[in-house]
């Protein structure tokens, strides 16, 4: 398809004279206005193919506003021809999607027959909602997840899809949701019972891969990080429904959380001491990578940026004559060596550390941006890697109590994922090929 140039130099200019009539208390006044570009006689002559191409470049909020213009534009979301064009030419939007932090509750010891909480069993939880942050315009949007059934929590995001996992201990039910379209697709439940495992999701135009690792329930009273299981389906007709299992490295201590996908591998943090666990999806092999300055790291986070894995952490070398700092390292192509690529300006770090107060922070990266969220606070930093710009971002105006923090403390915090909004995710159609009897929703 030929390239599209939004700013073309025309060989000549159009100028039309438009006469507007305005009413006032003193009478009617005729005003002649010359408008070169916005005259409807120009725009009405544009071919529909060109108009569709312009609409395909709009970010989702602007596109949905444009749908109210006419019936044809409203129906574009259901047009196969437009969606095919959209998938070809629409630019990628490196946005972020945040949800309110949900406290992990242990379901191992729950006894529904005991007293005390009987009155809460039939209470329906409020509909889930997410908050989209646009780092280009520093703008927040609210997005409803009303179709997500109760008892599911967002765990990962990729390719315009959000992965939600059941909270109940046992075999995990997984839902893939496109919040822009309001569509839901259910995967078969995992084979092994787990509590709160780490979830990795990567979605390409022709394949879906999901890795569920750790928190094996080996007895009603014990949980250990022993195994991982993988789901794969692709356009070539190959699929593996949790049939590929692997053993985690010995004595690993990964906390429940997100995985980061870079270059065919899922990465997650390992604790006590700090290291990085890497899972080669194709080879189905796990390995450990030593973290830089692992004895002095605090709140280490893994993020992906433009195809590279970055480790973001505070460094506190209290026993050495080195000031505390906030640093970023990049994993080199050899897969074992880290190189420091950026450091927060010391004056900004002093301000950051005062606000953070030792509570820790969480990081999420997408494209050229990294968001650093201070726990227990509505404060967050945005770092533009390419332009080397650090800036505070405004609190989300839609979350309860006006921000991340508030009277509810940890329960009202936001946790986020990298998110690229998509008007179409045809890869989910591959799941229709599966003939397994999926479990129906109980919500």
Wavefront OBJ file of the C-alpha trace (Angstrom):
o trace
v 0.000 0.000 0.000
v 1.271 3.391 -0.946
v 2.591 5.660 1.748
v 0.338 8.347 3.155
v 1.537 11.919 3.519
v -0.781 13.886 5.811
v 0.786 17.226 4.848
v 0.901 17.471 1.060
v 1.827 20.578 -0.923
v -0.970 21.265 -3.377
v -0.052 22.704 -6.810
v -2.592 25.495 -6.290
v -4.715 26.879 -3.494
v -8.463 26.948 -3.079
v -10.198 30.089 -1.855
v -13.939 30.362 -1.474
v -15.996 33.294 -0.215
v -18.693 32.356 2.261
v -21.428 34.738 3.357
v -22.710 34.201 6.900
v -25.840 35.813 8.288
v -25.895 36.602 11.990
v -28.947 37.785 13.898
v -28.706 40.488 16.526
v -31.019 42.795 18.408
v -30.205 45.638 16.044
v -30.923 43.710 12.903
v -29.359 41.280 10.527
v -25.748 41.612 9.469
v -24.148 39.895 6.498
v -20.485 39.039 6.892
v -18.213 37.738 4.161
v -15.538 35.307 5.399
v -12.877 33.729 3.266
v -11.958 30.219 4.456
v -9.405 28.223 2.521
v -9.349 24.803 4.167
v -12.587 24.261 6.120
v -15.081 24.931 3.334
v -17.514 21.975 3.159
v -17.409 22.026 -0.627
v -13.806 20.791 -0.387
v -14.300 18.129 2.285
v -17.471 16.766 0.705
v -15.500 15.964 -2.455
v -12.831 13.878 -0.718
v -12.983 10.184 -1.630
v -14.231 7.868 1.094
v -11.012 5.870 0.951
v -9.011 8.959 1.897
v -11.433 9.859 4.691
v -11.188 6.333 6.084
v -7.423 6.589 6.057
v -7.570 9.837 8.038
v -9.958 8.282 10.567
v -7.680 5.259 10.945
v -4.934 7.551 12.219
v -7.080 9.008 14.994
v -6.409 7.914 18.586
v -9.342 5.949 20.065
v -10.946 8.843 22.028
v -11.037 11.024 18.915
v -12.262 8.121 16.775
v -15.211 7.402 19.055
v -16.126 11.082 19.095
v -15.996 11.110 15.283
v -18.404 8.166 15.139
v -21.205 10.496 16.195
v -20.867 12.545 12.996
v -22.896 10.268 10.703
v -24.243 6.745 10.327
v -21.432 5.668 8.027
v -18.701 6.736 10.417
v -20.593 5.085 13.264
v -20.622 1.801 11.338
v -16.888 1.859 10.605
v -16.206 -0.133 13.770
v -18.115 -3.020 12.154
v -16.628 -2.660 8.683
v -14.136 -5.378 7.764
v -12.602 -3.175 5.058
v -12.010 -0.290 7.459
v -10.640 -2.529 10.223
v -8.219 -4.126 7.761
v -7.044 -0.649 6.767
v -6.828 0.324 10.432
v -4.579 -2.635 11.248
v -2.251 -1.665 8.384
v -1.822 2.069 8.904
v -2.881 2.990 12.454
v 0.083 4.250 14.534
v 0.945 2.532 17.797
v -0.112 4.378 20.939
v 2.200 3.672 23.876
v -0.312 4.274 26.632
v -0.769 2.910 30.147
v -3.752 1.203 31.760
v -4.217 1.388 35.527
v -6.532 -0.394 37.948
v -7.182 0.042 41.617
v -4.944 -2.181 43.689
v -6.738 -5.277 44.951
v -5.405 -6.721 48.198
v -4.487 -10.374 47.734
v -6.720 -12.425 50.009
v -5.922 -16.018 50.841
v -8.732 -18.349 49.847
v -7.052 -21.402 51.364
v -8.587 -21.054 54.799
v -11.931 -19.566 53.748
v -14.889 -21.443 55.144
v -18.232 -20.357 53.767
v -20.085 -22.189 56.523
v -18.533 -20.143 59.298
v -20.284 -17.132 60.719
v -19.321 -13.527 60.531
v -19.117 -13.000 56.779
v -22.369 -14.655 55.723
v -23.961 -11.316 55.035
v -21.306 -10.453 52.474
v -21.618 -13.558 50.302
v -24.418 -12.220 48.092
v -23.103 -8.674 47.918
v -22.207 -7.936 44.293
v -18.953 -6.092 43.750
v -19.120 -2.815 41.802
v -18.220 -3.025 38.091
v -14.515 -2.943 37.358
v -13.132 0.160 35.689
v -9.719 1.111 34.403
v -7.913 4.392 33.911
v -5.966 5.062 30.720
v -3.047 7.484 30.796
v -1.874 9.086 27.557
v 1.775 10.148 28.103
v 1.867 12.209 24.917
v -0.911 14.594 25.952
v -0.655 13.948 29.741
v -4.343 13.041 29.768
v -6.433 10.552 31.752
v -9.434 8.589 30.423
v -11.857 6.302 32.230
v -12.716 2.920 30.723
v -15.437 0.530 31.887
v -14.818 -3.195 32.321
v -18.437 -3.963 33.172
v -18.374 -7.319 31.334
v -15.600 -8.739 33.521
v -17.334 -11.130 35.944
v -16.754 -10.775 39.704
v -13.800 -12.649 41.138
v -11.359 -11.774 38.341
v -8.382 -9.418 38.513
v -6.310 -7.895 35.681
v -2.881 -9.514 35.503
v -1.243 -8.568 32.200
v -1.731 -6.778 28.887
v -0.446 -7.145 25.334
v -1.566 -6.350 21.803
v -4.668 -4.449 22.881
v -5.869 -7.329 25.080
v -6.067 -7.367 28.877
v -5.607 -10.691 30.672
v -7.818 -11.205 33.740
v -7.274 -14.149 36.090
v -9.613 -15.721 38.630
v -8.891 -14.891 42.282
v -9.996 -18.258 43.670
v -7.283 -20.696 44.661
v -7.153 -23.714 42.360
v -6.949 -24.133 38.571
v -6.947 -20.635 37.159
v -9.597 -19.345 34.767
v -8.275 -16.738 32.324
v -10.152 -14.158 30.266
v -8.766 -12.065 27.421
v -10.624 -8.775 27.100
v -10.507 -5.976 24.541
v -11.858 -3.077 26.630
v -12.228 -0.784 23.611
v -14.645 -3.206 21.955
v -16.049 -4.726 25.151
v -15.244 -8.243 23.922
v -14.377 -11.240 26.118
v -12.628 -14.487 25.180
v -12.116 -17.283 27.684
v -9.159 -19.660 27.735
v -9.341 -23.200 29.094
v -8.503 -23.371 32.838
v -4.959 -24.213 33.849
v -4.166 -27.772 34.819
v -2.360 -27.157 38.107
v -3.995 -25.522 41.144
v -2.329 -22.238 42.089
v -2.886 -19.346 44.463
v -1.620 -16.032 43.007
v 0.819 -16.943 40.211
v 2.761 -14.582 37.971
v 1.168 -14.150 34.545
v 2.936 -13.453 31.265
v 1.021 -12.554 28.096
v 2.292 -11.750 24.618
v -0.025 -11.223 21.658
v 1.139 -10.857 18.063
v -1.049 -10.482 14.938
v -0.909 -14.268 14.463
v -0.323 -15.854 17.890
v -1.132 -15.807 21.603
v 1.218 -17.028 24.346
v 0.390 -17.156 28.054
v 2.736 -18.328 30.818
v 1.491 -19.015 34.359
v 4.322 -19.500 36.859
v 4.706 -20.153 40.569
v 2.447 -20.346 43.618
v 1.794 -24.075 43.141
v -0.689 -25.372 45.716
v 0.993 -28.623 46.674
v -1.323 -29.060 49.690
v -4.198 -27.127 51.294
v -1.660 -25.432 53.561
v 1.469 -24.985 51.430
v 2.349 -22.937 48.370
v 5.702 -23.164 46.612
v 7.239 -21.840 43.422
v 7.878 -25.070 41.565
v 6.420 -25.102 38.058
v 5.148 -23.075 35.122
v 2.694 -23.994 32.386
v 2.211 -22.455 28.957
v -0.653 -21.846 26.552
v 0.070 -21.255 22.857
v -1.989 -20.907 19.696
v -0.975 -19.503 16.304
v -2.288 -18.953 12.816
v -0.366 -21.967 11.517
v -2.798 -24.286 13.255
v -0.496 -25.250 16.134
v -1.755 -24.997 19.677
v -0.736 -26.251 23.108
v -3.376 -26.030 25.824
v -1.344 -25.913 29.020
v 0.417 -29.017 27.772
v 3.927 -27.566 27.987
v 5.165 -27.583 31.574
v 8.526 -26.510 32.949
v 10.279 -26.434 36.297
v 11.338 -23.158 37.856
v 14.953 -22.748 39.037
v 15.652 -24.167 42.484
v 15.041 -21.965 45.518
v 13.456 -19.207 43.447
v 11.371 -16.663 45.315
v 9.268 -14.731 42.842
v 6.457 -12.558 44.114
v 3.086 -12.665 42.396
v 3.122 -10.047 39.684
v 3.563 -9.261 36.036
v 6.068 -10.667 33.624
v 7.819 -8.637 30.923
v 8.155 -10.036 27.396
v 11.253 -9.113 25.385
v 12.783 -10.937 22.442
v 11.049 -14.285 22.849
v 11.513 -14.461 26.632
v 9.434 -13.675 29.689
v 11.295 -11.982 32.549
v 10.303 -11.525 36.193
v 12.047 -10.467 39.397
v 13.363 -12.986 41.891
v 13.910 -11.982 45.517
v 16.201 -12.882 48.452
v 18.666 -12.120 46.938
v 17.637 -10.105 43.908
v 18.007 -11.728 40.511
v 16.052 -11.944 37.270
v 14.280 -15.101 36.090
v 14.092 -15.604 32.325
v 11.866 -18.061 30.491
v 12.682 -18.883 26.878
v 9.222 -19.562 25.425
v 10.383 -21.541 22.375
v 12.906 -23.696 24.249
v 10.744 -23.888 27.417
v 13.800 -23.291 29.627
v 14.163 -21.130 32.741
v 17.385 -19.512 33.885
v 18.611 -16.972 36.432
v 20.361 -13.717 35.550
v 22.314 -11.899 38.243
v 21.033 -8.402 38.922
v 23.421 -5.439 38.996
v 24.355 -4.174 42.474
v 21.901 -6.721 43.882
v 22.908 -6.151 47.520
v 22.017 -2.470 47.363
v 18.810 -2.462 45.303
v 15.446 -1.313 46.618
v 12.094 -1.779 44.849
v 13.587 -3.263 41.668
v 11.243 -3.354 38.659
v 11.545 -4.800 35.169
v 10.163 -2.834 32.225
v 10.294 -3.149 28.450
v 11.338 -0.223 26.288
v 11.620 -0.400 22.508
v 12.537 -4.069 22.506
v 15.014 -3.850 25.401
v 14.728 -5.069 28.987
v 15.384 -2.404 31.604
v 15.847 -2.834 35.345
v 14.705 0.199 37.357
v 15.609 0.486 41.053
v 16.766 2.732 43.849
v 20.342 2.194 45.032
v 21.180 2.627 48.701
v 24.804 1.949 49.541
v 24.602 3.082 53.139
v 27.976 1.631 54.138
v 29.845 3.310 51.312
v 30.513 6.931 50.554
v 28.111 6.945 47.593
v 24.914 9.033 47.538
v 21.603 7.264 47.225
v 20.265 7.283 43.667
v 17.662 6.044 41.214
v 19.096 4.144 38.251
v 18.179 2.309 35.062
v 20.141 -0.609 33.588
v 19.717 -2.254 30.193
v 20.265 -5.976 29.612
v 22.736 -6.456 26.771
v 22.267 -8.828 23.837
v 24.466 -11.472 25.465
v 21.711 -11.942 28.045
v 23.871 -11.768 31.168
v 25.448 -8.289 31.295
v 23.780 -5.093 32.515
v 24.828 -1.572 31.524
v 23.671 1.543 33.349
v 21.857 3.775 30.859
v 20.280 6.515 32.966
v 20.221 8.028 36.440
v 17.623 10.328 37.953
v 18.999 13.850 38.593
v 20.111 14.000 42.201
v 18.023 17.051 43.053
v 14.903 15.344 41.727
v 15.798 12.134 43.563
v 15.978 14.008 46.879
v 12.441 15.260 46.279
v 11.314 11.815 45.109
v 12.824 10.063 48.146
v 11.161 12.508 50.532
v 7.739 11.819 49.014
v 8.358 8.081 48.766
v 9.419 7.832 52.425
v 10.694 4.271 52.137
v 7.295 2.881 51.103
v 8.597 1.670 47.765
v 7.473 2.276 44.210
v 6.267 0.417 41.143
v 7.290 0.979 37.538
v 5.720 0.190 34.182
v 7.234 0.928 30.782
v 5.833 1.244 27.282
v 7.678 2.481 24.209
v 9.814 5.459 25.153
v 8.019 6.094 28.456
v 8.361 4.804 32.013
v 5.879 5.632 34.788
v 7.168 5.429 38.386
v 4.322 5.263 40.931
v 4.966 5.916 44.622
v 3.108 3.440 46.815
v 0.540 4.886 49.180
v 0.498 8.201 47.313
v -1.055 9.850 44.279
v 2.397 10.970 43.113
v 3.952 9.534 39.966
v 6.841 10.415 37.676
v 6.955 10.097 33.900
v 10.336 9.568 32.258
v 10.777 10.055 28.526
v 13.785 7.898 27.666
v 14.442 9.439 24.261
v 14.176 13.077 25.309
v 15.688 12.484 28.777
v 12.850 14.391 30.432
v 11.504 13.692 33.927
v 8.161 15.191 34.936
v 5.501 14.741 37.589
v 2.158 13.660 36.188
v -1.217 14.785 37.567
v -3.181 12.342 39.749
v -5.944 10.389 38.091
v -9.121 12.472 38.537
v -11.416 9.453 38.190
v -10.068 7.187 40.924
v -11.599 7.230 44.377
v -10.418 9.953 46.774
v -9.036 11.919 43.836
v -5.865 9.890 43.384
v -3.849 6.807 44.077
v -3.662 7.273 47.799
v -6.352 8.307 50.172
v -8.056 7.166 53.289
v -8.131 3.558 52.112
v -4.341 3.407 51.849
v -2.985 0.427 49.967
v -6.467 -0.739 48.906
v -7.002 2.368 46.754
v -3.629 2.391 44.988
v -3.306 2.013 41.250
v -1.231 -0.638 39.544
v -0.634 -0.470 35.830
v 0.292 -2.196 32.609
v 1.640 -1.165 29.246
v -1.356 -0.786 26.961
v -1.829 -0.237 23.235
v -5.507 0.404 22.419
v -6.742 -1.525 19.398
v -10.053 -1.205 17.577
v -9.585 -4.752 16.284
v -7.846 -7.850 17.654
v -8.564 -10.543 15.043
v -6.058 -12.907 16.640
v -8.713 -13.867 19.215
v -10.558 -15.579 16.371
v -7.949 -18.342 16.601
v -9.496 -19.402 19.897
v -12.729 -20.258 18.064
v -10.841 -23.190 16.524
v -10.620 -24.870 19.899
v -13.396 -27.366 20.525
v -12.889 -27.782 24.253
v -15.977 -27.282 26.426
v -15.055 -24.085 28.266
v -16.453 -23.503 31.698
v -19.259 -20.909 31.661
v -19.037 -17.733 33.701
v -20.824 -17.709 37.026
v -21.044 -13.922 37.115
l 1 2 3 4 5 6 7 8 9 10 11 12 13 14 15 16 17 18 19 20 21 22 23 24 25 26 27 28 29 30 31 32 33 34 35 36 37 38 39 40 41 42 43 44 45 46 47 48 49 50 51 52 53 54 55 56 57 58 59 60 61 62 63 64 65 66 67 68 69 70 71 72 73 74 75 76 77 78 79 80 81 82 83 84 85 86 87 88 89 90 91 92 93 94 95 96 97 98 99 100 101 102 103 104 105 106 107 108 109 110 111 112 113 114 115 116 117 118 119 120 121 122 123 124 125 126 127 128 129 130 131 132 133 134 135 136 137 138 139 140 141 142 143 144 145 146 147 148 149 150 151 152 153 154 155 156 157 158 159 160 161 162 163 164 165 166 167 168 169 170 171 172 173 174 175 176 177 178 179 180 181 182 183 184 185 186 187 188 189 190 191 192 193 194 195 196 197 198 199 200 201 202 203 204 205 206 207 208 209 210 211 212 213 214 215 216 217 218 219 220 221 222 223 224 225 226 227 228 229 230 231 232 233 234 235 236 237 238 239 240 241 242 243 244 245 246 247 248 249 250 251 252 253 254 255 256 257 258 259 260 261 262 263 264 265 266 267 268 269 270 271 272 273 274 275 276 277 278 279 280 281 282 283 284 285 286 287 288 289 290 291 292 293 294 295 296 297 298 299 300 301 302 303 304 305 306 307 308 309 310 311 312 313 314 315 316 317 318 319 320 321 322 323 324 325 326 327 328 329 330 331 332 333 334 335 336 337 338 339 340 341 342 343 344 345 346 347 348 349 350 351 352 353 354 355 356 357 358 359 360 361 362 363 364 365 366 367 368 369 370 371 372 373 374 375 376 377 378 379 380 381 382 383 384 385 386 387 388 389 390 391 392 393 394 395 396 397 398 399 400 401 402 403 404 405 406 407 408 409 410 411 412 413 414 415 416 417 418 419 420 421 422 423 424 425 426 427 428 429 430 431 432 433 434 435 436 437 438 439 440 441 442 443
